[in-house]
Amino acid sequence: MCGINGIFRYDGRIAKETVGKMNDALAHRGPDDSGIYQDRNVVLGHRRLSILDLSSAGRQPMSVAGGALTIVYNGELYNYREIRKALEGDFQFRTYSDTEVVLAAWQKWGLDALPRFNGMFAFAIWDRNKEELHLVRDRLGIKPLYFHKTDDQLVFSSEMRAMLASGQVARKLNQEAFIDYLRYQTVHTPQTILTDVQFLPAGHYIRISEEDVTIAPWWEMTAQRRNIAGDYTPSGLQHKVRDLLCGAVERRMVADVPFGAFLSGGIDSSAVVGLMSQVATHSVKTFSVTFNEEAFSEAKYARIIAEKFKTDHTEIRLTADDFLQALPDALNAMDHPSGDGPNSYIVSKATKEAGITMALSGLGGDELFAGYDIFKRALELEKKKWLLSFPKFARKIGGEALKKIRPGMGSNKTAELLQLDYFDIDHIYPVSRQVLLDASVRKLTGRNALPANQVKHIAGTLAAYETEGYRFPGLSVVSILEMHTYMQHVLLRDTDQMSMASALEVRVPFLDHTLIEFVLNIPDRYKYPHSPKQLLVESLGDLLPDEIVNRPKMGFVLPWKDWLKGDLKPMAETAIKNLGQRGIMLEKPLQELWRKFLEGNPSVSWSRLWPLIVLENWMQKHNIEA
């Protein structure tokens, strides 16, 4: 895993030192090596974290064909050995790295090489003969790629801080993206929190030449549609799911460095650890965060799995004091503001300090196998379309009554949902996932008119779920929306920036595209007949003990409410005050929101405040103007 940077400039006037500064800003991502390549129109920079072929032969930028093709690459190609074997008759390999395999595949197939790749990656390939640069991002957006385009040039990087270090990007808040952030604690592609920086969407590429710039998809999650219900028996589906997941785990265990796994004791991480243990030739190293506050600690469940599979287990015990000490570093590691992340920073740092350079994670299991409450709620609301027969004013009165009888964010969202014109998933989902509802956003910002809702736009763009009479099952539609929004723009972004802050690579078997394409076409009745992730549980057979399968879902959550009212209160109050003085939010409503949280108002949870605190810290650190 690495960091990449570069500039393409039409007039060729590029200062090599600029990319050098960008490389320096990414030193944490690649402490093992760095390099710069320059040609007439392009300068490419690279920071290396060695995972495969640790020798100097694998250093980047890497060139082949007498310098005709040059690459800077951030990622891992899990099936590189199979592709290498297919290319050995056409290409003389000099290294054992997957980077050279990507170059060789590109030399032979060009863009047609991409569907052959199974991995996570973001890379840039310069074709000297064609004077053409390609930027490519993996199918699920596991690895980030930011860019800034003007009439004269295109600047790109793995991180926003390197974009800022280039001096080519204005330190200016994107006002439209700011509203997106308030609504969803993140910003969705192609926008970022900065006016001049864009995020290349997952599964897309950019082609840049002197003639033009093209941005296009090379993979779409919704393209693989087929009715498989009649092709498999229930047990056949389960066997297929297990085989695909086993293959995904095994492929991600290929490395030339020590590796382990994050273990919360939930179904997803436990499944990954269990399958790793069946393949590994030695004890798997596992890591989990534990708390003194028993209500938040999953330690006992992680221990059950560690004992069952005889892992080399490390518990990272976290107190409020520990977290308070680590928080400044965690916030400094945040490349793009987000309402999540510090938990990933803590476990990644401890994992790296234990001598591990690569770890597997259960991220993606909830999104793929219907593990969140939102899956059940969305389907239940779709079945209540009869409510639409009531006039909207009557539904509004009912919603307001519910808010008074049972105050809280859940009732607020229900009241909002009752005023929708349609009760299909495309309309239900954007409201269900909002952190702050539009009424609150208007009150906090003083804006009467708000920009279009980005998640609504994504849902509308992906709404072509039906083709030739076949429609994705309802739970799969929610999965598709989850993976295009919350998973990509919160979970994956945070995992990347927080793990790479400690130069730790994280691999996610549940996001293997072959597994995703199969599971999305499985009918709902096999996924959620009576409990969340039923299909995954049944597919695993007796791999996991009953204590794990039937345990209450907790999630990897820190005891924020207690901390924000205690040890973190002074820091939080200062951030709220400073944010209110920037002119992008109204001080009085912002302070009122903070007061309601401190008083225990059920409609204002910690998750409504923390993203605001993070945003102020990030803007202050990077000198961002409102």
N, C-alpha and C positions, 0 to 999 in steps of 0.2 A: 504494500500500500504506500502511496506516495502523494506528492503535490505537484500539480502542473501549472505553468504560466505561459503566456505568450502574447505577442503583438503582431498583427498583420497590418502593414501600412502600404497604401497604394503607391505612394511616391518613394518608398524605400527608406525614408528618413527616420530610422528607429535607433534610439540610443540603447546600446547593449546594457548600459548601466541601469536602465529603467527595469528591465527584466531581472537584473541582479538584485535590485531592491525587492522585487516581488518574491524572488526565491528566498531572500532573507526573512521575509514575513511568514514564510511557510516552513521554516526550519524545524518546527515541532512535528510536522507531518512526515518529514524525511530526514532523520538525523544521521543516516549512514553515508550519504553522498549528495553531491549537487553538480549540476552541469548546465551549460548554455550552448545553444547552436544558433548561428546567424547565417542568413542568406540575404539575397537582395531585398525581398519584400517582407521577410519574416524573421523574428527572433523567438526561439522556444526555450523555456526554462524548466528545470526539473529538480525536485528534492526526492531522494530515494529512501524508502524503508524496505530493506531486503527481506523477502519472504521466500522466493524461489530463486535458485542459483545465486548464492550469496557472494560469488566471486566478482571481480571487477569487470568481467565480461558482460555482466548484466546491467552495467551502468547506462544511464540515459543523459541526454537525448541519444537515441540509437538510430543508426543509418544502415541501409542495405542497398544492394544493386549499385555499388560505386557512389553512394550518396544520393541516388535518385529519390529514395523515400526516407524520411526521417520522422521518428515518433517521439512524443512524450506521453507517458501512459500512467494512469492511476487506477489500479484494479487488480483483479485476479481472474484468469480464464481457467475455469475448473476442468474443462475438457481439452486443455491445450495438448495433452499427450496424444489424444486421438487425432486432432487436427494436424499435429506435427507429423504423425505417421503417414497421413494422407498426402502430405506435401513433400516428403523426403525425396521423391523422384524428381521434383522440380526445383528444389531449393537446398543449398548447402548450408546447414545450420552450424553456427559457431558457438552457441551458448545452449544452456538448458533452461532458459527463461521463457515464460509465456509471452513476454514482450516481443521477442523475435518471431514467435509463432504468429502473433497478430500482424506483424509487418509482412511476413511471408504470405499469409492468407490474403492480405490486402493487395499485395503485388500480383497475386494470381486472380483473385475474384473481385477486387474493389469493394463497392458497397454490398455486393452479394455475399461477402464473407460474413456480414453481421448476423444473419439468421443462423449461421452455423455455431456462433459463440454461445457458450453457457457460462455466465459469470457476472461479475459486477465491475463496471469500468466507466471511466471517462478518459478520452484520449484525443490527441491532435496529431494528424498525419500530414506532413508537408510533401507534396509531389513537386520536385524541383523542375522536372521536364515540362509539366503542365502549368507550373506556377499556380498551384491550387492547394488550398488548405481545407482539410475536413476536421470538424469537431464532432465527436460522437459521445452520446450518453447511453448507459445501459437501459434495459427494458423497464425496470421498476424504479429507476432513479435512486439507486442505492448510493452511488457516488455522485457528488455534486459537480456542477460546471456553470460558472457565472460568466457573463460577457457584457461588454459595452461597445456599442457600434455608433460610429459617426460617419459622415461622408468621406472622411480621410482614412479611417482605420477601424480595426476591431481588436479589442483587448479581452483576454480571457484568463480565468484562473479557477483553481479548486476552491478558493475562499474569497470572501468579500474583503477581508483585511488586506490581502495582497492587491486586490483591485484598488483599494484606497492608497496603498503604498506606492502604486505606480504613478500617482500624481495626475492621472488622466481622468479621474472620476470626481465629480462634485460631491462634497459632503453635505448633501441636501436630502431631507426627509421626503419620501414619496407620499404625498398627501392622500392619494387614492388608496395606496397600499396600507397606509396607517389605519384607515377605516376597516380594511380587511383584517388587519392585526387585532383591532379591538373586538371585532366579531368572533374571530376564530383563534386567537393567540398565536397566529402565524400569518405568513403571506404566501399566496399560491402563485405558482408559475403562470405566466412568464414574468410577473412582476417580482420585485424585491422591495425591501424597506427603503432603498435608495432610489432616487429619481433616475439616475443614469445607468443603473445596473439591472440586467435581466438574468433570469434563471432559465437555462435550456431545459425544456420539458423532457421528462423521461421518455426513452425510446425514440428520441429525435436526433437529427444530425444537422450541422450547418456546413454548407459548401461555400468557400470564399475564393474569389478570383478577381482579377482586375475588371472583369466584365460585370459581375453581379454577385449577390449574396442570396443563397437559397436556404430556407429552414423547412424541414419536412420530417414526417415520422417514418421510421423504418420498422417499427413494431407497434401494434395496437392490441391492448388487452381484450377488447371486444370483438376482434376479428375472427377468433377461433370459436365459431358457433356451430354446434351440432347436437342433435338430440341423441344422447347415449343411453337413455333409460332402457331401451330394449336390447342393448348390447351386453348387459351385465346382470347377473343375479345380485341380490344384496351382498352376499358374501364375496362375489367377484369384484364388486366395487371396493369393498374394504381391502381385499388383497392388493388390488391395483394401487389404491391410495398408499398403503404401507410400502409397497415396492418403490413407488415414486419418491416417497419421503426418505426411505432408506438410501436410495441412490443419491438424493440431494445431500444428505448428511455425509455419506462416504466421499463424495466428490470434494466436499469442503474440508476434508481432513488431510488434503495433500498440502504439505508445507515442509520447508527445510529449517524451520525454527520451532521452539517449544510452543505448544498450544494447549488451550483448555476450553472451558465453557462457563457462561453465566448460568447460575442455578437459583431460581427463586423458590422452587418447590411447587410451582404451578404445573398444569398439564403440558404446556408448550415446551418450557425449558426442560422439564423432566423427560419428555419424549425425546428431545434432542440428545440429552445426556445418556439415556438408556440405549438409544441406537448407536451413539458413539462407542459406548462400552462394548457393544457386540462386535464392533469392527476393530477397535484399538488393540494393539499388542501390549499395552501397558496401562496402568491406572490413569483414567482421565482426571485432569486437574479441574476442580470446580470452585466457583467463587459466588458467595451470596452476601447481601447486606442484611444485617440484623439490627434491631433497635432495643433499647431498654424498655420502651413503651410496648408492652406485649400485644396491645390491640393492633399495632402496625407491623409486628414482626412475623415473618414467615419462616423463621429459623427451624422450627421443629419439622416442617414439611421438607425443607431442603435436606435436613439431616436424614430423613427417611430414605430419600433417593440416594444420597451419598453412601449410606450404609448398604442399601440394596445392591448398588452397582460398584461398591468398593472403590469409590473415587478418592483422590487426594484432595480433601475438601478444606477450604479456607473461609472462615466467617469474618466479615468485616463489620465489627460492632460500632455503631454510630450513635453518639449522644448529641444533644443540642450544642454542646461546647465544641465537639469535633466538627460538626457541620458548620458552625459559625466560623471556625478557623479556616475551613476549606472553601467556604463560600466565595471569598474574593477571587481565588484562583479559578473556581468553577465559572464565575461570571466573566472573568477575563478570557476564559477559553471559548466563550460563546461568540461565534463568528457572525451569526445572524440572530437577532433577538427571537426568543421563543418562550412560551409559557411552561416549558418543561426542560429537562436537561441535567441539572446538578446531580441527580441520582446516578445518571449514566457516567458522569465525571468521576464520582467517588469510586464506583466499582471498577471502572476502567483504570484509574490510577493505581488502585490496590493490586489489580491483576497484573499490570505492567511491572510493578515493584516486586512481584513474586517471580519475575523472570519469564513471564509469558509475553509473546509478541503477537499472537493471534488467538482469538476466542470465538466460539460459536454462540449464537443467541437464538432464543425462541421467538424473536420478533416476527410478526406476520401471522402467527397461528390464530389469533383472535379474529383478525380481519378476514382470513380465508375460510375459517370453519365456524363462523357465526358465534363468536365468544362474548360479544358485548350485548348489553341490554337493548341497545338501539336496534338490533336485528329483530328481536321479538316485538318491540314497540312499533316499528315500521310496518310489520305485517299485520299487527292488530289494528292499527289505524286504517290501513288500506281496506280492512274488512268492515270498517264502520262508515262507509261512504253514505249510508242512509242518513247520517247527520247532516249531510249537505242539503237534504230536503227542507230543513228548517231555514228560515231567512237569516241572513248574516247578522242582523241586529240582535236576533234571539240568541244566536250562538255566542255573540259578544257578551251579552248579559250573563249567559251561563258561565263563560270563562271568567268574568269578573267576580261572580259569586264564588267560584272555586278558589280563586286567589285569596278571598277573605276567609273562607272556611279552612283551607289548608295552605297557608302561606309558604312559599318556597319557590326555588327556581323551576322545579318540575311543574308546578301549577301555572307559573308564568308562561312556560313553553306550551303547555296544553291550551291556555287561553289564546296564545298566538296561533297555534295550529287550527283551532276552531274557526278562525277567521279566513282560512285559506279558501281559494276557489275550487281546489282539487285536493283529493286525499290519496294521490298516488305517491310512490316513493320519491320521485323526482322533486316533488314539492315539499314533502314531509321532511326529508333528510336535511336540507340546508338549515331549517329552523332547529331541528333536534340537536345539531352539532354546535350551535352558537354558544359562545361563552358569555357574551353580552348581547342581549336582544336589541333590535334597532331603536326601540324607544329609549333605552338606556344610553345608547351611543349618541343619539340626538341630544339628549339631556346633558351628557358629559362634554360634548364638543360644541354645543350651541348651533349645530347645523340643522336646518329644516330639511334640506335635501341631501341624501347620502348617495355615494356612487353605487353602481350596480353590484349586487351581491356576487362575489366571485364563485362561491360554492354553487349557487343557483346556476351560474353560467356553465360551470363544469358539468353539473347534472344535466343541463339542457343539451350540452355538446355530446354527452355520452348517452343521450336518451334513445339513440338508435339501437336499442337492445333487441329489436325484432327484425328478422330478415327471412324472407321466403317462408313465412308462417311460423318461424321458430323464435321464441323469446326466451332470454335468459331467465331462469327461476328467480323468484322474488328475493330470496336470501342472497343470491349471487349478484343481483343488482346493487344491494346494499354493500356487498363486498367490493364491488367495482368502485363505488363511490368512496368507501373507506380508504381503499388503496390509492385513489387519485387525490385524496385530500389529507385527512388526518395522518395517515401512515407515511405518505411521502414527505409532507411538509412540516410535520412535527417529529414523529418517531425516527424516521430515517435521517433527517437533517440533524437532529440532536445527537443521535447515535454516532454519526460521522464526526461531527465537530468535537464532541466530548471524548470520544475514544482516541481520535487522532491528536488531541491535545497531549496525550501521553504516548503517542506513537504506537498505539495498539490497533491492530486490524480486527474488525468484527465481521463475521460471516453469518448469513441468515438463510438457513436451509428451507424455511417455509416459503421463501420468495423465489424458489426455483421455478422458472417459467413453465417447464413441462408439468409440474405439479399444479400450478395455478390454472393453466389452460384446461386441465382435466377436471379439477374440482369445481370450477365455475359452471360446468355443464351438468353437474349432478343435481337431480331434482331435490326440492326442499324437504320432501318427506324422509329423505335419508340423513339430512343434516341436523334437523332440529325437531325430531318427533316428540320429545318431551323434556329435553335438557340441552343446554348449550354444548356445542362441539361434540355432539353425539357421534357423528360420523368418524371424527378423529379418534375418539375413545375406543369405538368398536374396531376400528382399523388397527389399533395398536394391540388388540387382544389382551393377553395377560402381561404385557410389558410393564405396566404401571400398577402399583398396589391400590387397593380400594381407598385407602386414606388420602391418596392424592386425587383420584378420580372424583370422589364425592366430597371433597373439601369445599368450604365456602370460598368464593372468588374474592381475592383481596387486591391484586394488582400490585405493581412495584411503585408504591406511593410513600413519600416521606410524610411525617406528621407535621405538615406545614401549619395547620391552624394553630396548634399549640405553640409552635416556634414563632410565628408572626405576632402572636399576642404576648410573647415572652422575650426570649433572647434577641430575636431579630426585629423587635418592634422599633427601636431607635433608627435602625438603618431603613426600615420600611417607611417610617413617617417622614424622614428626610427626603427620600426618593419621591414620595407622593407630593410633598410640598414643592420640590424643584420642578416636577413635571407640570404642576398646575401653574407655574410661572413662565412656561415656555410659549404660551399663547396658542397652543393647539388643543388645550382642554380648559374648561372653566373651573376655576379654583373651588368655588363653593360646592358644586355638585360632586367634585372629586373628593373633597374632604367629607362630604356627607356619606359617600360610598364607603370610605374608610371607617367612619364612625359607626355605620350600620354593621360592618364586619366585626368591629370590636365589641359591639353590644350583642352579637350573636344572632342578628337578623337572618332567618333561614334563606332569604333570597340572595344573600351576599356571602358566598363561600370564599375560601382563600384563593381558589382558582380564578376568581374575578379580579383579585388585586395583584397577584404575583406577576402576571404578564406586564402590568403597568410599571411595577418596580424594576423588572428586568429591562424594559424599554428605556427607562430613564437612565439606568446604569450604562447601557450600551451607547446611548446617544452622548452621554458625558465622556465616556472613555474614548470615543472616536471623533469627538468634536463635531457632531452632526447638527446642522442648523434645521430648525423647524420650517 
